[in-house]
Amino acid sequence: MTEIRTPRLLLRRWSDDDLVALSEIHADPAVMRNVGDGRPRCLEQTALDIEAWEEEWDEEGFGTFAVELLGSGELAGAVGLTVAGAPDEIAGQVAIGWRLGRVFWGQGYASEAAHATLEFAVQDRGLDRVVAVCRAEDRASINVLGKLGLQAEGTAQDPLDGHVLRLYGIDLTQYQD
């Protein structure tokens, strides 16, 4: 079982016990406004997300981690790697992404978890490049991407809703932790 410990977090595979906690995070419109179609997700949709993330682990050897606080064992959200399906400009490339419950915002958890995920990508999985995409107005994610060293590589239009997306990438062969 793949696990990563950081000073404050445990990144791990998903368990059945995570469904309700992640569903509560997914039900928050503020959390979901910059994820996918921007709409909150119900329990059943969250179960499908976890199932898809676990399938990606099995098929690709990487995927989306559950992010747990070491001190309390509380589920803070999700971070991980996925093969991007859209937009076309990054389709087929490995992308990093995250979502955390609102009570965990502004504490550096997203940066800490994403940094550990990039280290995993290069050290454990031998990836040489990772991309990211976020909505142009998602200042919090843009800030995290800058802290991680990802460079702006252009823009695209979201094929689902027409939002302007910013595209980022990083050459992991020169990645410094």
Backbone bond lengths (Angstrom), bond angles and torsions (degrees), N, CA, C in turn:
res aa  C-N    CA-C-N  psi(-1)  N-CA   C-N-CA  omega(-1)  CA-C   N-CA-C  phi
1 M - - - 1.455 - - 1.529 108.91 -
2 T 1.303 116.09 131.14 1.452 121.86 -177.78 1.527 110.53 -82.99
3 E 1.318 115.06 122.63 1.461 121.61 176.58 1.524 108.85 -137.76
4 I 1.330 115.13 144.34 1.452 121.85 175.82 1.522 107.31 -129.99
5 R 1.312 115.79 130.37 1.471 120.55 175.25 1.516 108.87 -107.42
6 T 1.308 114.75 134.66 1.460 122.14 171.84 1.531 105.35 -114.59
7 P 1.322 118.31 179.95 1.474 117.58 179.36 1.533 114.15 -56.32
8 R 1.347 117.62 -30.91 1.464 119.11 -175.83 1.520 114.90 -124.30
9 L 1.326 116.77 -6.89 1.464 119.79 -170.37 1.516 112.67 -130.40
10 L 1.328 114.29 154.94 1.459 122.74 168.24 1.519 106.63 -118.12
11 L 1.319 116.31 120.77 1.460 122.00 173.33 1.519 106.02 -100.28
12 R 1.321 116.42 124.97 1.465 120.36 -172.64 1.517 110.06 -149.04
13 R 1.324 114.56 170.64 1.458 120.64 174.66 1.528 109.18 -70.90
14 W 1.314 115.54 164.66 1.467 122.72 -175.21 1.520 111.86 -82.18
15 S 1.333 115.83 147.48 1.457 121.91 174.21 1.525 108.49 -125.20
16 D 1.317 116.68 165.97 1.466 121.19 178.22 1.520 111.48 -59.85
17 D 1.322 117.00 -29.31 1.463 121.57 -178.93 1.527 113.01 -68.13
18 D 1.329 118.36 -13.80 1.462 122.00 -177.04 1.528 113.39 -85.26
19 L 1.321 117.63 -15.46 1.463 120.41 -170.86 1.523 113.32 -58.93
20 V 1.306 118.40 -49.83 1.466 120.47 -175.93 1.529 110.51 -66.08
21 A 1.328 117.31 -44.29 1.468 120.16 -179.31 1.525 111.39 -62.95
22 L 1.329 117.68 -43.56 1.463 119.91 178.72 1.527 110.48 -68.27
23 S 1.317 116.96 -36.11 1.462 120.10 177.58 1.530 111.16 -61.57
24 E 1.321 117.02 -37.25 1.465 120.73 177.10 1.530 110.53 -65.72
25 I 1.332 117.61 -38.47 1.459 121.32 176.19 1.527 109.44 -65.42
26 H 1.329 116.81 -45.31 1.464 122.44 -179.92 1.524 113.32 -65.73
27 A 1.314 117.67 -22.10 1.472 121.18 -179.04 1.529 112.06 -79.24
28 D 1.325 117.99 -11.36 1.465 122.29 -177.45 1.527 109.60 -84.48
29 P 1.331 118.15 114.90 1.473 120.66 179.93 1.526 113.54 -58.13
30 A 1.328 117.89 -33.44 1.464 120.33 179.61 1.533 111.21 -66.10
31 V 1.323 117.19 -37.60 1.464 121.18 178.40 1.523 110.22 -68.02
32 M 1.316 116.56 -42.01 1.458 120.85 -170.61 1.530 114.40 -89.16
33 R 1.319 118.65 -6.69 1.466 119.84 -173.44 1.524 113.46 -59.32
34 N 1.332 118.52 -26.32 1.463 121.42 179.34 1.528 113.06 -111.73
35 V 1.333 116.95 16.46 1.464 122.11 179.77 1.527 108.61 -113.29
36 G 1.320 116.26 127.05 1.465 120.25 176.86 1.510 112.45 55.23
37 D 1.333 115.57 -126.33 1.465 120.10 -178.57 1.523 112.65 -83.30
38 G 1.338 116.81 1.93 1.459 120.93 175.76 1.512 115.53 84.44
39 R 1.322 116.79 0.37 1.466 119.82 -178.67 1.525 110.77 -98.04
40 P 1.345 116.32 146.06 1.474 119.58 173.58 1.525 110.33 -58.86
41 R 1.317 115.38 157.92 1.465 121.23 -179.75 1.513 109.61 -117.44
42 C 1.319 114.87 146.74 1.460 121.21 178.44 1.531 109.67 -87.00
43 L 1.322 115.35 177.94 1.464 121.85 -179.65 1.533 111.39 -57.25
44 E 1.322 117.05 -44.52 1.468 120.61 -178.33 1.528 111.35 -65.22
45 Q 1.329 117.28 -40.94 1.465 120.57 178.20 1.530 110.49 -66.33
46 T 1.316 116.93 -38.30 1.457 121.29 177.91 1.530 110.20 -64.14
47 A 1.315 117.27 -40.49 1.468 121.06 176.91 1.524 110.51 -60.64
48 L 1.325 116.55 -40.07 1.468 120.29 177.77 1.524 111.42 -66.58
49 D 1.342 117.21 -37.02 1.467 120.49 175.89 1.522 110.59 -60.28
50 I 1.323 116.65 -50.50 1.462 120.54 -179.26 1.528 110.61 -60.41
51 E 1.318 116.42 -42.50 1.473 120.50 178.60 1.532 110.32 -60.12
52 A 1.331 117.48 -44.81 1.465 121.26 179.92 1.530 110.84 -65.04
53 W 1.338 116.58 -40.33 1.467 119.42 178.86 1.519 110.77 -63.54
54 E 1.319 117.47 -41.66 1.462 120.61 179.23 1.534 111.39 -67.34
55 E 1.328 116.83 -37.23 1.467 119.83 176.19 1.526 110.72 -62.84
56 E 1.336 116.03 -39.28 1.461 118.88 178.90 1.531 110.61 -64.43
57 W 1.330 117.65 -39.00 1.463 120.31 174.54 1.523 109.96 -55.38
58 D 1.330 116.20 -46.75 1.461 120.64 -177.10 1.528 112.04 -67.24
59 E 1.327 116.58 -37.04 1.465 120.67 -175.42 1.523 113.40 -85.57
60 E 1.323 117.86 -37.22 1.464 121.66 -171.87 1.527 113.97 -106.77
61 G 1.341 116.84 -19.54 1.459 119.25 -175.46 1.513 113.25 83.59
62 F 1.315 115.96 6.88 1.463 123.01 173.26 1.509 107.27 -149.96
63 G 1.326 115.51 167.95 1.452 119.23 -179.58 1.510 110.90 178.69
64 T 1.309 115.34 -156.23 1.459 122.21 -177.93 1.516 109.36 -97.89
65 F 1.328 114.84 127.46 1.455 122.67 178.40 1.528 111.07 -87.44
66 A 1.321 115.68 149.66 1.458 121.44 162.23 1.520 105.90 -77.89
67 V 1.340 117.07 136.82 1.464 122.30 178.95 1.524 107.73 -106.78
68 E 1.325 115.45 114.20 1.460 122.20 -176.96 1.526 109.63 -115.95
69 L 1.324 116.31 138.38 1.463 120.28 174.94 1.528 108.82 -73.76
70 L 1.322 117.04 128.77 1.464 120.25 -179.20 1.521 112.11 -63.58
71 G 1.310 117.25 -40.01 1.459 120.26 -175.77 1.513 114.25 -66.04
72 S 1.336 116.87 -40.66 1.459 120.38 -172.63 1.524 114.43 -112.88
73 G 1.326 117.98 -16.83 1.459 121.09 -174.54 1.519 113.05 78.21
74 E 1.325 116.80 5.56 1.459 121.94 -177.84 1.533 110.48 -73.51
75 L 1.343 116.80 139.32 1.453 121.47 176.20 1.524 108.42 -76.91
76 A 1.351 115.94 120.43 1.466 120.90 -179.03 1.516 111.72 -94.93
77 G 1.346 117.40 -23.32 1.450 119.77 -178.94 1.508 111.65 155.73
78 A 1.343 114.87 -144.51 1.458 122.11 -174.52 1.519 109.81 -141.13
79 V 1.326 116.22 145.45 1.459 122.89 173.84 1.512 107.18 -148.63
80 G 1.314 117.12 146.04 1.454 116.00 176.30 1.499 114.78 170.46
81 L 1.312 112.93 -167.85 1.453 123.58 -177.00 1.517 109.33 -114.36
82 T 1.315 115.60 142.67 1.454 121.07 177.67 1.519 108.86 -147.65
83 V 1.315 116.91 154.85 1.447 120.47 172.81 1.530 106.86 -81.49
84 A 1.326 115.52 116.52 1.466 120.67 -175.87 1.518 111.37 -66.24
85 G 1.339 114.90 136.59 1.458 120.44 175.28 1.519 111.65 -99.26
86 A 1.313 116.48 -27.09 1.457 121.81 -177.71 1.516 108.06 -156.97
87 P 1.312 117.27 158.35 1.464 128.61 -3.04 1.529 111.19 -71.03
88 D 1.312 115.56 170.55 1.463 120.80 -175.62 1.524 112.65 -55.26
89 E 1.328 117.03 -32.22 1.463 121.52 -176.89 1.526 112.71 -60.96
90 I 1.321 118.46 -25.06 1.474 120.56 179.30 1.529 113.02 -123.03
91 A 1.310 117.45 3.84 1.473 121.14 -178.37 1.527 110.17 -54.44
92 G 1.327 115.28 133.77 1.456 122.16 179.14 1.514 114.39 88.10
93 Q 1.333 117.90 -9.80 1.454 121.28 178.40 1.535 109.46 -91.96
94 V 1.332 116.07 158.56 1.458 120.68 179.04 1.536 108.28 -82.83
95 A 1.330 114.96 124.52 1.464 121.88 -177.05 1.520 110.43 -115.99
96 I 1.317 115.38 146.33 1.458 121.92 174.06 1.525 108.52 -101.61
97 G 1.333 115.51 143.95 1.454 119.82 178.22 1.517 110.35 -157.13
98 W 1.338 115.77 166.36 1.455 120.52 -178.34 1.509 109.62 -157.86
99 R 1.313 114.15 161.52 1.467 123.39 168.41 1.516 107.28 -154.69
100 L 1.321 115.03 133.74 1.460 120.84 179.89 1.514 109.05 -126.45
101 G 1.322 115.25 150.37 1.452 120.15 173.71 1.521 110.20 -58.81
102 R 1.317 117.11 146.94 1.465 121.87 -174.35 1.532 112.50 -57.17
103 V 1.333 117.92 -34.77 1.472 119.84 -179.08 1.531 111.96 -66.13
104 F 1.333 117.56 -12.54 1.465 122.13 -178.73 1.526 112.59 -101.70
105 W 1.324 117.43 0.18 1.458 120.83 -180.00 1.524 110.90 -70.73
106 G 1.319 115.46 152.19 1.457 121.29 172.24 1.516 115.28 74.93
107 Q 1.326 117.11 13.97 1.462 120.79 -178.26 1.531 112.85 -116.39
108 G 1.325 116.58 5.40 1.455 120.87 178.88 1.515 114.87 83.65
109 Y 1.324 117.91 4.91 1.468 119.98 -178.59 1.532 112.62 -66.55
110 A 1.330 117.18 -39.72 1.472 119.56 -179.46 1.521 110.14 -62.47
111 S 1.339 116.85 -45.87 1.468 120.38 179.12 1.521 111.44 -62.92
112 E 1.324 116.56 -43.21 1.469 121.59 -178.66 1.533 110.85 -63.33
113 A 1.325 116.03 -45.80 1.467 120.53 -179.13 1.532 111.30 -69.16
114 A 1.331 117.06 -41.67 1.465 120.37 -179.29 1.527 110.82 -68.06
115 H 1.324 117.69 -38.67 1.465 121.12 176.69 1.539 110.47 -59.82
116 A 1.326 116.45 -46.18 1.466 120.51 178.05 1.525 111.03 -62.27
117 T 1.330 116.94 -35.16 1.460 121.38 178.93 1.527 110.92 -67.74
118 L 1.331 117.73 -39.76 1.463 119.86 176.33 1.527 110.96 -65.26
119 E 1.326 117.57 -39.71 1.463 120.25 175.97 1.527 110.48 -61.04
120 F 1.322 116.63 -42.65 1.463 121.75 176.43 1.534 110.37 -59.98
121 A 1.329 116.34 -43.04 1.468 120.96 -178.29 1.520 111.58 -59.04
122 V 1.320 116.82 -44.37 1.461 119.97 -176.33 1.525 112.35 -84.90
123 Q 1.330 117.52 -44.23 1.459 120.23 -173.82 1.516 113.34 -79.95
124 D 1.331 117.68 -42.58 1.463 120.47 -176.01 1.527 113.54 -93.51
125 R 1.318 116.95 -31.65 1.464 119.57 -175.15 1.517 113.81 -109.90
126 G 1.320 117.16 -6.43 1.459 121.11 175.26 1.523 114.61 66.37
127 L 1.305 117.25 25.28 1.459 119.92 178.75 1.525 109.62 -74.85
128 D 1.335 116.66 143.51 1.461 118.86 -179.95 1.520 113.24 -106.49
129 R 1.336 117.14 -4.97 1.464 120.34 179.57 1.526 109.43 -154.53
130 V 1.319 115.07 141.74 1.459 122.17 174.22 1.522 106.94 -135.96
131 V 1.316 115.78 142.00 1.457 121.64 177.83 1.525 109.23 -115.99
132 A 1.318 115.28 169.84 1.461 121.45 174.54 1.517 107.63 -149.30
133 V 1.310 114.50 154.65 1.461 120.91 177.18 1.519 107.60 -137.92
134 C 1.318 115.89 139.77 1.465 119.38 174.97 1.520 108.83 -150.32
135 R 1.306 114.96 158.50 1.457 119.14 176.51 1.525 109.27 -65.48
136 A 1.322 115.59 145.96 1.463 121.48 -175.97 1.526 112.29 -58.86
137 E 1.328 117.31 -28.98 1.467 120.62 -178.36 1.527 113.71 -90.18
138 D 1.322 118.19 0.51 1.464 122.22 -177.68 1.532 110.29 -84.00
139 R 1.312 116.43 75.52 1.464 123.18 -175.96 1.532 112.66 -58.96
140 A 1.322 117.72 -37.95 1.470 120.08 -178.63 1.531 110.56 -62.51
141 S 1.328 117.40 -45.71 1.464 120.10 179.36 1.519 111.59 -68.12
142 I 1.321 117.28 -38.37 1.463 120.63 177.56 1.529 109.47 -60.74
143 N 1.314 117.84 -39.70 1.457 122.59 177.44 1.529 111.05 -62.55
144 V 1.335 116.98 -45.71 1.468 120.60 178.79 1.527 110.28 -62.81
145 L 1.320 117.22 -43.34 1.466 120.47 -179.71 1.531 111.00 -60.31
146 G 1.321 116.35 -38.47 1.464 119.89 176.75 1.515 111.87 -64.37
147 K 1.341 117.21 -42.11 1.468 121.22 178.22 1.527 111.46 -62.30
148 L 1.318 116.44 -31.42 1.460 121.35 -178.77 1.527 112.96 -80.74
149 G 1.325 116.52 -13.82 1.457 120.17 -179.80 1.516 114.55 91.79
150 L 1.329 118.05 8.29 1.452 119.26 175.95 1.522 109.20 -71.93
151 Q 1.313 116.44 141.83 1.458 122.99 -176.87 1.524 110.36 -105.93
152 A 1.331 115.73 141.33 1.461 120.86 176.29 1.523 109.09 -63.21
153 E 1.330 116.18 134.38 1.464 121.21 -177.95 1.525 112.23 -126.55
154 G 1.319 117.14 10.54 1.455 119.00 177.28 1.508 111.90 130.34
155 T 1.305 114.64 -169.02 1.457 121.54 -179.59 1.517 109.56 -131.02
156 A 1.313 114.76 164.85 1.459 122.45 176.90 1.520 106.96 -151.13
157 Q 1.308 115.57 171.37 1.455 120.58 176.44 1.524 108.33 -107.13
158 D 1.333 115.89 133.69 1.454 120.89 178.24 1.524 108.80 -64.62
159 P 1.339 117.74 121.57 1.463 119.43 -178.50 1.530 113.55 -68.20
160 L 1.347 117.71 -17.21 1.460 120.41 -179.91 1.517 112.95 -82.81
161 D 1.342 116.10 -43.60 1.464 118.03 -171.71 1.520 114.70 -134.40
162 G 1.321 118.21 1.78 1.456 121.15 176.46 1.511 115.72 82.93
163 H 1.346 119.52 -1.53 1.464 121.35 178.16 1.531 109.97 -59.39
164 V 1.323 115.20 148.71 1.454 120.66 173.46 1.522 108.18 -76.77
165 L 1.313 115.43 129.71 1.461 122.34 179.90 1.515 109.34 -112.58
166 R 1.318 115.39 143.91 1.464 121.15 172.47 1.521 107.78 -101.17
167 L 1.312 115.65 136.49 1.462 122.54 -179.38 1.524 108.96 -108.37
168 Y 1.329 115.57 137.50 1.456 122.78 -178.46 1.526 109.46 -132.38
169 G 1.326 115.88 157.80 1.451 119.97 175.75 1.514 110.60 -153.87
170 I 1.339 114.48 161.53 1.454 120.67 176.61 1.523 108.94 -145.91
171 D 1.330 114.64 136.21 1.449 122.85 175.22 1.533 106.66 -86.33
172 L 1.318 116.38 107.10 1.461 120.15 -175.31 1.525 113.61 -75.95
173 T 1.333 117.44 -10.39 1.465 118.43 177.10 1.526 110.97 -68.49
174 Q 1.340 116.66 -17.39 1.461 121.10 177.72 1.523 111.45 -116.44
175 Y 1.333 116.75 14.70 1.456 120.57 -175.70 1.518 110.91 -69.84
176 Q 1.317 115.33 131.07 1.461 121.88 178.16 1.517 108.61 -111.49
177 D 1.328 116.85 128.66 1.479 118.96 177.58 1.497 111.90 -90.94
